[in-house]
């Protein structure tokens, strides 16, 4: 079981940028990794995923604004978020895709507000 810890969230103004990090306790090189987000009262949403070979898929709501990447030498997945909107406000979590029986961590809070 690889444990994942998210970081990098914070308060930003609309139009701002933020980079999230997901640090894994072990190798993630063979796995598809993903960023999810969950706002209060809403279902958890799959934001972006990146396959072991580096190909990516994004939710329509973030396409063109967010970029998921990975550095397998550092066992870390990133989410670069640009042109942030208030509707991006949520707790952001990382996990394998599909998440399967894996547990969820605390995530990192992203708040977009002026």
Residue pairs with C-beta under 8 A, 6 or more apart in sequence:
1 102
1 103
2 24
2 25
2 26
2 27
2 28
2 96
3 24
3 25
3 26
3 105
4 22
4 23
4 24
4 25
4 94
4 95
4 105
5 22
5 23
5 105
6 20
6 21
6 22
6 92
6 93
6 94
6 105
6 106
6 107
6 108
7 20
7 21
7 22
7 23
7 108
8 18
8 19
8 20
8 21
8 108
9 18
9 20
9 91
9 92
9 107
9 108
9 109
9 110
9 111
10 18
10 109
10 110
10 111
11 111
11 113
12 18
12 84
12 110
12 111
12 112
13 84
13 112
13 113
13 114
14 84
14 85
14 86
14 112
14 113
14 114
15 83
15 84
16 84
16 112
17 80
17 81
17 82
17 83
17 84
18 81
18 84
18 110
19 78
19 79
19 80
19 81
20 35
20 78
20 79
20 81
20 92
20 94
20 108
20 110
21 76
21 77
21 78
22 33
22 35
22 76
22 77
22 78
22 79
22 94
23 74
23 75
23 76
24 75
24 76
24 77
25 75
26 75
27 72
27 75
28 70
28 72
28 75
28 77
28 96
29 52
29 72
30 52
31 52
31 96
32 49
32 50
32 51
32 52
32 96
32 97
33 49
33 50
33 68
33 70
33 77
33 94
33 95
33 96
33 97
34 46
34 47
34 48
34 49
34 50
34 68
34 94
34 95
34 96
34 97
34 99
35 47
35 48
35 49
35 68
35 77
35 79
35 92
35 93
35 94
36 44
36 45
36 46
36 47
36 92
36 93
36 94
36 95
37 44
37 45
37 47
37 88
37 90
37 91
37 92
37 93
37 110
38 44
38 45
38 90
38 91
38 93
38 107
39 89
39 90
39 91
42 90
44 93
45 59
45 61
45 90
46 59
46 97
47 58
47 59
47 62
47 66
47 68
47 79
47 92
48 56
48 57
48 58
48 59
48 62
48 66
48 68
48 79
49 56
49 57
49 68
49 97
50 56
50 68
50 69
50 70
50 77
54 70
56 67
56 68
58 66
58 68
61 87
62 81
62 88
65 81
65 82
65 83
65 84
66 79
66 80
66 81
66 82
67 79
67 80
67 82
68 77
68 78
68 79
68 80
69 77
69 78
69 80
70 76
70 77
70 78
71 77
71 78
77 94
79 92
79 94
81 88
81 110
84 110
84 112
85 112
86 112
86 113
87 112
88 110
88 112
89 110
89 111
89 112
89 113
90 109
90 110
91 106
91 107
91 108
91 109
91 110
92 107
92 108
92 109
92 110
93 104
93 105
93 107
93 108
94 105
95 102
95 104
96 102
